[in-house]
């Protein structure tokens, strides 16, 4: 049958398709070929004859994208949960995560949580002006929850954000069952461990939600963002100026005749957004071959 991996635990995978559910192992060829099945993958699987409900994954269907943390494929939406109340999320991190989504062809959705403590309407509006869906929300008052629930009701959404921004309370307000399931998975994983291969997609509406461990740092190379030439396209407000620079290999950092820098000077690009770009670019330009081989 053809189905989707909804749970990956080491070498075992739960595949759900029109014909039902199979708990599968993957054929050895995947490890040899260096492309191992992930939660979210669409696959071809068959019963293996050992026991009812047991099977084997024969083939991976083409992926549209893949995230490293959590290891999940075919993501439709990255829900970036941030907070302007303690612990305050820096907007640099929000910029990094929107760039990560763009890099992997994922729709970013930004949620500024805890608005009952710190108002976030103006900040959300700034990101909406860039073209990003952004919601000011509060698990306590219910603000923004209906908008979030509608956004999460189809496709595969991955939640991300620093520890303490209120992801669990947000999930609990959206659906107690959703919060309980993600909390149970996090307890099994050991929250904060980035090497775990245990990922489970939790049903929500007509879609799925996958949670991530909380974290306090962002490394573009670790997140599989390794091509600095693609980075300018990950900042949506840069796009109308790309191709207008004096030099074809313009880095948009300090080059003479740069259309991005001119737009920055003219007030069409936010200085903080450009600074976020520069920080990411400086990291990617230092990437060495050994780092890519290690990945």
C-alpha positions in Angstrom: 0.0 0.0 0.0 1.0 3.7 -0.2 0.7 5.6 3.0 2.4 8.1 5.3 4.8 7.5 8.1 3.1 9.0 11.2 5.5 7.7 13.8 9.2 7.0 13.6 11.0 5.3 16.5 14.5 4.3 15.6 14.2 1.4 13.1 10.4 1.1 13.3 7.8 3.1 11.5 4.0 3.3 11.7 2.5 3.8 8.2 -1.1 4.7 7.7 -2.8 4.4 4.3 -6.2 3.7 2.8 -5.9 0.0 3.6 -5.1 0.5 7.3 -2.0 0.6 9.4 1.3 -1.2 9.3 4.2 -1.2 11.8 7.2 -1.4 9.5 10.9 -1.8 9.3 12.9 -0.3 6.5 14.8 -2.3 4.0 18.6 -2.1 4.4 19.0 -0.4 1.0 17.9 2.9 2.5 20.8 3.0 5.0 23.2 2.0 2.2 21.8 4.7 -0.1 22.0 7.3 2.7 18.3 8.2 2.6 16.5 6.9 5.6 12.7 7.1 6.0 11.4 9.9 8.2 8.1 10.8 9.9 6.0 12.6 7.3 7.4 10.6 4.4 5.0 9.0 1.9 6.1 5.4 1.2 5.2 2.1 -0.4 4.9 -0.6 2.2 3.8 -4.3 2.2 3.0 -6.9 4.9 6.1 -8.9 5.8 4.2 -12.1 6.6 5.7 -12.4 10.2 2.6 -11.2 12.0 -0.6 -9.3 11.4 -0.1 -5.6 11.1 3.7 -5.9 10.5 5.3 -4.8 7.3 8.3 -3.5 5.4 8.9 -0.2 3.6 9.8 -0.9 0.0 10.3 2.6 -1.4 10.2 6.3 -0.5 8.0 8.5 -2.6 9.5 11.8 -3.7 9.9 14.4 -0.9 9.2 18.1 -1.2 11.3 19.0 1.7 13.0 17.7 4.9 13.8 19.3 8.3 16.7 18.2 10.4 15.2 19.1 13.8 12.9 17.4 14.2 13.7 14.8 11.5 10.5 15.1 9.5 9.7 15.3 5.8 7.0 16.9 3.6 6.3 19.8 6.0 3.6 22.2 4.9 3.8 24.8 7.6 6.3 25.9 10.3 4.5 27.4 13.3 7.1 29.7 14.9 6.0 30.3 18.5 7.6 33.4 20.1 6.9 35.6 23.1 7.4 39.2 23.9 6.9 38.3 27.6 9.7 36.6 29.6 11.5 34.7 28.3 11.5 37.2 25.5 12.1 35.8 22.0 14.6 37.9 20.0 13.2 39.0 16.6 16.5 37.8 15.2 15.5 34.3 16.0 12.1 34.8 14.4 13.9 36.1 11.3 16.2 33.0 11.3 13.2 30.7 11.5 11.3 32.4 8.8 14.4 32.1 6.6 14.7 28.4 7.5 11.1 27.9 6.4 11.7 29.8 3.1 14.9 27.8 2.5 13.0 24.5 2.7 9.9 25.7 0.8 7.7 25.7 3.9 5.1 28.3 4.8 6.0 30.1 8.0 3.3 31.0 10.4 4.4 33.3 13.4 2.5 33.2 16.7 3.4 35.8 19.3 2.1 34.1 22.5 1.4 35.5 26.0 -0.4 38.7 24.8 -2.2 38.8 28.1 1.2 39.8 29.6 2.9 41.7 26.7 1.0 43.2 23.8 2.3 41.9 20.4 -0.2 43.4 17.9 2.3 45.9 16.5 5.0 43.3 16.2 2.7 40.8 14.5 1.6 43.6 12.1 5.2 44.3 11.1 5.6 40.7 10.0 2.2 40.6 8.3 3.4 43.7 6.3 6.2 41.5 4.9 3.7 39.0 3.7 4.0 36.5 6.6 0.9 35.2 8.4 1.4 36.4 12.0 -1.0 36.0 15.0 -1.0 37.7 18.4 -2.3 35.0 20.7 -2.9 34.1 24.3 -3.7 30.7 25.7 -5.1 32.4 28.8 -7.6 34.8 27.1 -8.2 32.8 23.9 -7.0 35.7 21.7 -5.9 34.4 18.3 -6.7 30.8 19.0 -9.5 30.4 16.4 -7.2 31.8 13.7 -4.4 29.3 14.8 -6.8 26.4 14.9 -8.0 27.1 11.3 -4.4 27.4 10.1 -3.4 24.0 11.7 -6.5 22.2 10.5 -4.9 20.7 7.3 -1.4 19.6 6.1 1.6 18.9 8.3 2.5 21.6 10.8 5.8 21.6 12.7 5.9 23.7 15.9 9.2 25.4 16.8 10.3 27.9 19.4 12.4 28.5 22.4 11.8 26.7 25.7 9.3 28.7 27.9 7.4 30.5 25.1 4.2 28.7 26.0 3.9 26.0 23.3 2.4 23.5 25.7 -0.2 26.0 27.1 -1.0 27.0 23.5 -1.5 23.4 22.4 -3.6 22.7 25.5 -5.8 25.7 24.7 -6.2 24.5 21.1 -6.9 20.9 22.1 -6.2 19.2 25.5 -5.6 15.9 23.6 -3.1 17.5 21.4 -1.1 18.9 24.3 -1.2 15.6 26.2 0.0 13.6 23.2 2.9 16.0 22.5 3.8 16.1 26.2 3.9 12.3 26.3 6.1 12.2 23.2 8.5 14.8 24.7 8.8 12.8 27.9 9.8 9.7 25.9 12.3 11.6 23.8 14.0 13.5 26.6 13.1 17.1 25.8 16.1 19.0 24.5 17.9 16.0 23.1 18.5 16.8 19.5 19.7 13.4 18.4 16.4 11.5 19.0 14.8 9.8 16.0 11.5 9.5 17.8 9.0 11.7 16.0 5.2 11.3 16.0 2.6 13.2 13.9 -0.4 14.0 16.0 -3.8 14.3 14.2 -5.4 17.7 14.4 -8.4 18.5 12.3 -7.7 17.1 8.8 -3.9 17.4 9.3 -1.1 16.6 11.6 1.1 18.5 14.1 4.6 17.7 15.1 6.3 19.3 18.1 10.0 20.0 18.5 12.2 20.1 21.6 12.7 23.6 23.0 16.1 25.1 22.2 18.1 28.2 22.9 20.4 28.5 19.8 20.1 28.3 16.1 22.8 27.1 13.7 22.1 27.4 10.0 24.4 24.6 9.0 22.9 22.2 11.6 19.5 23.1 10.1 20.7 22.1 6.7 21.0 25.7 5.3 24.3 25.5 3.6 24.1 27.5 0.3 24.7 31.2 0.9 23.6 32.0 -2.7 20.0 31.0 -1.8 19.9 33.0 1.4 18.8 36.4 -0.1 15.6 34.7 -1.5 14.7 33.6 2.0 14.1 37.2 3.0 10.9 38.1 1.1 11.4 41.9 1.1 14.7 41.4 -0.7 13.2 39.7 -3.7 12.1 42.7 -5.8 15.6 44.1 -5.6 17.5 40.9 -6.5 19.1 41.1 -9.9 19.4 44.9 -9.8 22.8 45.0 -8.1 25.9 46.3 -9.9 27.7 42.9 -9.5 26.2 39.5 -10.2 27.9 38.0 -7.2 26.8 40.7 -4.8 26.6 39.5 -1.2 24.2 42.3 -0.2 26.3 43.0 2.9 28.6 45.9 2.0 29.1 45.7 -1.8 29.2 48.8 -4.0 26.1 49.3 -6.1 24.0 46.9 -4.1 20.3 47.4 -4.7 19.4 45.8 -1.3 21.6 48.3 0.6 20.1 51.1 -1.4 16.6 49.9 -0.4 17.8 49.7 3.2 19.1 53.3 3.0 15.8 54.4 1.4 13.8 52.9 4.3 12.2 50.0 2.3 14.0 47.3 4.2 14.1 47.1 8.0 17.7 47.5 9.5 17.0 44.7 11.9 15.9 42.3 9.1 19.0 43.2 7.1 21.2 42.6 10.2 19.6 39.1 10.6 20.4 38.4 7.0 24.1 39.6 7.5 24.5 37.3 10.6 23.2 34.3 8.7 25.3 35.1 5.6 28.5 35.5 7.7 27.8 32.0 9.1 27.2 30.4 5.7 30.2 32.0 4.0 32.4 30.3 6.6 31.0 26.8 5.9 33.8 24.4 5.2 33.6 21.1 3.2 34.3 19.1 6.3 31.1 20.4 7.9 29.1 19.3 4.9 30.7 15.9 4.9 30.0 15.5 8.6 26.3 16.2 8.0 
